[in-house]
């Protein structure tokens, strides 16, 4: 992904990268030099990248068992 630097030294972080890091407007990020000389961008809060659906993970509860679901799909009486 190639981006153009503005005269103020700013660049837009691509949406795919923002989504991968799980950052939104107002999020803080750190820039650091990696061991091999690459520049690394990471969340300032130290959290690992989570993606945009991480906050929803596990929110549905345990749900039905496989047997209950199959009975429901087959229209079997309880």
N, C-alpha and C positions, 0 to 999 in steps of 0.2 A: 504494500500500500504506500503510495507516494503522496505526500502532502506538501504544500507550499508554505514556507515560513513568512509571516507578515512582517511589516516594517517594525512592529513592536516586539518581535521575537516570539510571536504566538503561533500555535499550530492547533488545528482541530484534531482531537483524538477520534479515530474512526469508530463508528457505532459498534462494529464487531468486537473491537478491543474493549470499549466501555462495557458492553454486555458480558464479555468474558471475565472482566475484573469485577463486575457487579457494582460499578460506580455510576453516579447520577450527578446532575448539577449540584454543586456545593460539596461534593466529595473531595477529600484531600488525597493527593498522590505523591509519592516519592520518586525521584529519578536518581539512579546510582549507576556507577560504572561496574559492569560485571568483571569477573576474573579474566575473561578473554578480551576485554576492551569494549564490549558491546554496552550500549546504554539500556538499562532495565527500568521499566515503569512498573510500580507496584502500589497497592493500596497503602495509605499512610497509617491506617489503623492496625496493620499487621495481619488482617484476616486474609485467608487464602481466597483466590478467585472462586466465585460461587456460581456465577451465571444469573440470569434474570429470574429464574424460577426457584432458586434455592429457598426463598422465604416460604414457598408453598409446600416444600417437601415435608411429608408426614402429616399434613394438615387434614387429610381426609379420614384419618383413623384407621382401625384395622379392617373394617368392611366385612363382607360376607366370606364364609369359607367356600372352597371350591365346590363342595357338595351342595351347599345352599344356593350358590349361583347357578349350578347346572340344573337343579330342580326348578328354579325360577324360569330359566330359559326354556326348559322342556314343558313348562306348564303343569308340573306335577303338584298335586295337593300336598299341603304340609303335613 
